[in-house]
Amino acid sequence: MGSSKRQHHQTWRALELASAGCRNLSNIIATRMMRATLRQFAQAVLLGAAFSSSAPASAVPILDSDRISHARFGNDAPWYVSRIPFFESADSAIDTVYYYRWAMFRAHQRDLGAEGFISTEFLDDVGWQRDPYASLNDATGFHIAEGRWLRDRRYTDDYIRFMYQGGNDRHFTDYMADSVYGRYLVDGDRSAATRHLGAMRHIYRLWDDRYDFAKGLYWVEPLLDATEYTISSIDASGGKDGFRGGDSFRPSINAYMFANARAIAELAKLSGDSDAAAEYNSRAAAIRARVQESLWSPGLGHFIDRFKTDNQFVKYWQPIRGRELVGYLPWTFNLVDDEERYAGAWRHALDAKGFGGDKGLRTVEPTYEYYMRQYRYEGSAPECQWNGPTWPFQTTQVLIGMANLLDHYHQSVVTRSDYMRLLRQYASLHFHGGRLDLEEDYHPDTGDPIVGLPRSHHYFHSGFNDLVLTGLVGIRPRADDVLEVNPLLPEAGDKQALPWFHVQNVRYHGHDVSVTWDADGRRYGQAGLTITVDGKRVAHRATIGRVTVALTRREEPAPVHPIARSVQLVRGEFPRGSASSNADAEKIHDAIDGRVWFFPELPNGWDSTISRAPQWFSVDFGRPTSLSRAELAFFADGEQFAAPASYRLQMRTATGWRDLRTTNPPVLANGVTTVIWNAISTDKIRLIVRQEAQRRTRLVEIKLF
């Protein structure tokens, strides 16, 4: 195959994957028109319309963000086009997962109305969430790490404020203070980073209830570490159970508390509180020393748990009897000293007989007596366990730790090729029979989901795009006025090498940054690694490797926080929904609960009946409310559901319903239709739709501002 034909084949294959992702993300049917559009896009890419591949060496490659957004996200493209960094590489699977993960991030943004946005772990409600918000604190580190790369800072800004104004109930362990500091390393906003310092310190001190002052370490029940059925909890039950119990001094909680202490120290220093900085630096140093002294097992060559529990099966301070993947978390937070004896632990991660499953990293090695024994079920469906299955949750943490090891430790155990292999292995878990759907856990040998419950679809307790940007691309966020880039790619010739990648629209310290790698110059016009800032090339090197650039930070504008007045979290209270048909209270509430997603696996919103008569959905505010804008989200699948053929909005007046004089834009399926009118005051708004023949309407969400 000639080079141009090969390029055409690779490009068209990438676009087929993009189309598959797009169909799943927004449930867009691949019509002939769409296929024709994608073919035109493929031709545009080859001709350089999507980026300046034939540009001179001094030019900056530019991806067509509008074109890519519509190819990846369909009618929901406007949400992404000005918010996300755009990325492409020679690996179409990584590219597809990268954009899917932004769609997943978007789907998990729940609008709380006056309290702003939060990120959820599960798309729909679960019994252990914090009601009525559907929030859980254990995944905050992942949510903020992903969200810090979003150009619109409102989402993480709202989320952090919510969590530090009462939202963090310590239901689970977390490393939220560390993630807030990590966000500061990207956006450089000192005020945003330090404004919750008092709450951070308060929450940190509350964890004294899980601190053993004699041992100088924190302990936790594995279930409350979000990792039930570990070695410690199973063995503490004599092998009979393991959902509860098994309190132990774990590498996880101690790494989290180390990271939080270090972050609080840095933030205190930023705020000018030298005493608090000294106090929390001292706390971090003490945890580091005790973890390396007491949780390192010379015999196993790994960081492990010690029991807090003392019963007929296990004894206080006794070490557990096997290795677990959680033992790599000290590297996730740079706790571990740069010593050869510690780095040797990473051999187990690469060992096919250890953690290195064929399809994913095992959470426990197969030598453990109760490896992969299934204890817990919901009905006949297997439930969550950590005695061997692959979890995207901990896979993300381990890959962060491996990236740290490769970036600034001196070791010869792990290579960049290993990192890329595991990143690709992780990416493959997102694909299921041609569709994209990340679930809770997987069998490490087959890659099949284990917990296939409805709640598991598009599960957001992990990261991916942060791994791409900090690992593959190699942007290493810093507190000083320096941009540092060190892509973790192996040299050309390695089967895990990437011949090219490009990322743009990365917002860093108030600047727009792009990073381009082209091994031979055939993709973008110049061989090597190129860094641009605000559209100007500022650094270049001929080979893959570290680049640093002086970069004076610029102040970012404060995020805008419009409030959706229609959102209601508590069922039955004002604002209150009602509808012309299908009076299911849960369905009606779904349309005003602040959640917007278009994944067909999890229905979301109010569904009308099939009728030739107009259907309506109304929102009763209970009192006069000033409104001037609506956002309407409709779902379509090309089968049962279609966007309305027409719609109109009405307000209730003293004499009855009156049509609003709106901008009346065309209605979108699987996207958001924004309707504007001159400000009015009313206690009730009604949306009237005329349906397509033999099709129902699913109103995912109506937001009124």
Secondary structure as GFF3:
##gff-version 3
##sequence-region A 1 705
A	DSSP	alpha_helix	3	26	.	.	.	ID=ss1
A	DSSP	alpha_helix	32	47	.	.	.	ID=ss2
A	DSSP	alpha_helix	65	73	.	.	.	ID=ss3
A	DSSP	three_ten_helix	74	76	.	.	.	ID=ss4
A	DSSP	alpha_helix	77	81	.	.	.	ID=ss5
A	DSSP	beta_strand	86	89	.	.	.	ID=ss6
A	DSSP	alpha_helix	92	107	.	.	.	ID=ss7
A	DSSP	beta_strand	109	111	.	.	.	ID=ss8
A	DSSP	three_ten_helix	113	115	.	.	.	ID=ss9
A	DSSP	beta_strand	117	119	.	.	.	ID=ss10
A	DSSP	alpha_helix	140	147	.	.	.	ID=ss11
A	DSSP	alpha_helix	154	162	.	.	.	ID=ss12
A	DSSP	pi_helix	163	167	.	.	.	ID=ss13
A	DSSP	alpha_helix	176	187	.	.	.	ID=ss14
A	DSSP	alpha_helix	190	194	.	.	.	ID=ss15
A	DSSP	alpha_helix	197	206	.	.	.	ID=ss16
A	DSSP	three_ten_helix	207	210	.	.	.	ID=ss17
A	DSSP	beta_strand	211	212	.	.	.	ID=ss18
A	DSSP	beta_strand	217	218	.	.	.	ID=ss19
A	DSSP	three_ten_helix	222	225	.	.	.	ID=ss20
A	DSSP	alpha_helix	231	236	.	.	.	ID=ss21
A	DSSP	beta_strand	248	249	.	.	.	ID=ss22
A	DSSP	alpha_helix	251	270	.	.	.	ID=ss23
A	DSSP	alpha_helix	274	290	.	.	.	ID=ss24
A	DSSP	pi_helix	291	295	.	.	.	ID=ss25
A	DSSP	beta_strand	296	297	.	.	.	ID=ss26
A	DSSP	beta_strand	302	303	.	.	.	ID=ss27
A	DSSP	beta_strand	306	307	.	.	.	ID=ss28
A	DSSP	three_ten_helix	325	328	.	.	.	ID=ss29
A	DSSP	alpha_helix	329	332	.	.	.	ID=ss30
A	DSSP	alpha_helix	340	343	.	.	.	ID=ss31
A	DSSP	three_ten_helix	344	346	.	.	.	ID=ss32
A	DSSP	alpha_helix	347	350	.	.	.	ID=ss33
A	DSSP	beta_strand	377	378	.	.	.	ID=ss34
A	DSSP	beta_strand	381	382	.	.	.	ID=ss35
A	DSSP	alpha_helix	392	408	.	.	.	ID=ss36
A	DSSP	alpha_helix	416	428	.	.	.	ID=ss37
A	DSSP	beta_strand	431	432	.	.	.	ID=ss38
A	DSSP	beta_strand	435	436	.	.	.	ID=ss39
A	DSSP	three_ten_helix	454	456	.	.	.	ID=ss40
A	DSSP	alpha_helix	465	467	.	.	.	ID=ss41
A	DSSP	pi_helix	468	472	.	.	.	ID=ss42
A	DSSP	beta_strand	482	485	.	.	.	ID=ss43
A	DSSP	beta_strand	500	508	.	.	.	ID=ss44
A	DSSP	beta_strand	511	518	.	.	.	ID=ss45
A	DSSP	beta_strand	528	533	.	.	.	ID=ss46
A	DSSP	beta_strand	536	541	.	.	.	ID=ss47
A	DSSP	beta_strand	547	550	.	.	.	ID=ss48
A	DSSP	beta_strand	576	579	.	.	.	ID=ss49
A	DSSP	alpha_helix	585	590	.	.	.	ID=ss50
A	DSSP	beta_strand	606	607	.	.	.	ID=ss51
A	DSSP	beta_strand	615	635	.	.	.	ID=ss52
A	DSSP	beta_strand	646	653	.	.	.	ID=ss53
A	DSSP	beta_strand	656	659	.	.	.	ID=ss54
A	DSSP	beta_strand	671	690	.	.	.	ID=ss55
A	DSSP	beta_strand	698	704	.	.	.	ID=ss56
###
